[in-house]
Amino acid sequence: MQILIINSGSSSIKFQVIKMPSEEVICKGMVERIGMENATLHYESKGKSHSKIQILSNHKEGLGAITSILMHNDMGVIKQPDEIDVVAHRVVHGGNRFDQPTIIDEDVLAEVERLASLAPLHNPANAIGIKVAAEIFKNATQVAVFDTAFHQTLPEKAYRYAIPKALADEHHIQVYGFHGTSHKYVSEKASNYLKQGIRKIISVHLGNGCSITAIKDGQSIDHSLGFGPSNGLIMGTRSGDIDQSVVFYLMDHLRMSSKEVNQLLQKKSGLFGLTGYSDLREIQREATAGNKDCQLALAMTSYRIKKYIGSYVALLNGVEALLFTAGIGENSNVLRAMVCEHMEALGIQIDTQKNAQKASSILEIQKEGSSVKILVIPTNEELEIAKQSYALTKE
């Protein structure tokens, strides 16, 4: 079975073709800066890589470009669209309805679009990707894999907000959680790797978006993101946790509209708001050069992560493995070291030399004698999506 995985962002589309059940990656790539003059298609297959700048006005044109490269005479992997058996879509918000991968029909698509108000940067693009893929790959089964699904196991005491019950129930206002596909993938990789009947895991997903999950017996029991993907940890452009009084102050005293406040907290805050940079690599370079704003941003980011780790150790009544994943989690030994510093009382002790190594697969970075395993695990959301979609459609 050949599965095309589509991950549509607001201005980008990541894609892979994976052959299942062998899990062989046939090709992969990304279209970025859709709607801009310098939209770029990146593509890798058959040991070759290709990049092309072209005008791609919308997601339909972006998927058209992807289809063309998939059928390219030299680098292509299919001769016609019918060779794709399944198109699997990463969908960010599934509300409280979807706790499993789901075959997409008109009703499912309508629900994805209805939930756009809860994930305005992602669900509209996900819906466009579904519609366009259905036009191009007419005979393929369309499957949705939801970021929120893994967190459907949160107990009510964790997902409830302390607001009037009738209001929360009527409007489905609760913690949903995100990055679930990534947290599920790395926690299962850790359990299989350690082979010790591991039960208590804290998974830290650090990228442009960041989240942390407490996992017990393979199930998410608490998570830092909530109703939308903007609270919790400090992120690239998102503030993370903030006192709601600040929101009212911005609106009532500075006369900012709700839209302006939303833009401020989602697009202009976080690391970018603190430093003027949203890329952690630039922040680390500037911090090393003496930039105090960048030094403070790193300190604040690691401090926030530490607070969540401590609270989750309390919830789990201990922890056996601490996982770092995603772009920053996998690559920033600086931030990992800052997070794990002075955590000996919780059994977390990092080895500086091990932490300096590059994680090509699973990397252990704890000291000898540390009671907590500290693992760097490269995430693979596309493979997890392929595995779930294959299990759903193979019969």
Steps between C-alpha positions, in 0.01 A plus 500: 500500500631844404393775738544869425523698824390862474576752775344832396604811688378854452758566225669164453438135415731224625465164328637147490416183313550198726458138394324295764540272684873513420512866617725586205514873427468525122533878486450808713490874463337829580341796327559818700404867473176427312341824386832684477711572194781273615299185578740205499457128443758275671504133404713191570476158336726231357800657670445830319382835631327779313394855583301731277370852553165558332181698534247301703203718588309255718496148645334357190793615288739373767349151492502518122875563511543207739303272269712608203827422677362165622439409133823657366674287234833499683431552871135397520376196691162445331375512142144602581304620808314167528822338627447677834276276711451729800542872556550554873457849637635643823210699646583716799164531677250217530304634795365237738344292223805333345724276707616274216614536137186547293402444137394838365148549365296818457397495867859468625616779268218724625611437859862587415378828352269568796795464738701760307414765759696297757807458277480790253862465384467130417153350449407721200821391324433137599151523349636648176754219479223242537283658231780540248641151562152354439494673160846381397511150655142404417529128578704527818350461846529826692593460869526762774740454792433756773760671720243510780415127494781381730377733775145366505614287798543806724292454817220749557687665787774584247295606198234707681532876541361658817225687314122446522432137410201577276709744294789255466269214400292695250798651319748211554749724680769275643865397470553318170878486471716487188817342356336172596636309202855597596457426872345162420779409258794588727347352816445168321855513362632558852300211645619262229860619536522472878315166522451538873124515534536878517182666628577865576623728220526876452523596132626848405425608142701814419469662159348826383201370693578336835318269737562253779297189590478276804455141379406208725465144371508631142221753551509878519383611845595870486627741237613861481298620199128546548190626319729636230869442423630815670541456876753311709866526398666802338506451122646659189236773469241392761508619860395179669345540846392855577273656761161570336505839674766604249254431218233718663756773566607505136138524388357733763792738561702484177184471286626201305238290323467128573650434157800721578554330835477159337758603239724641772496185711523253211719675244704764681577350841700204629866493402436753223341747737783463750789524255390593147598148390271197474777255402668354808828454314527876453403559862771259622763671282398843627491380860856366465603839361365672811147603393317530833153477346593168341658375821180585687285330234694175541475525878124564486441217253691242703343628824147448362584147384648419844178611671294265286739210551477548876121508498480193278740306722254574781201383291677180394643442850844474344638475148703229326582672170527861387480539121611790280374517142420726199731754338624675814470202732708286265763759410550746787738346749515846658132507592497134606788570740327807643176305553673210678732714713440479878238225469688240703229493767263359235753241387583693181875522435632590155840396361664798330708296255212275397274803463745657253453211255268516199189283520464306175283243675428462872769662716535447875643808673460422872794448736593157624290432806224744403168351608325669206586413141541815289444423133524709185265341246453639148127520440341363184141616479473394136590140580258495793226634272584233241489223763164612635354542150626159389347333805168669421483420127695176444187282510 
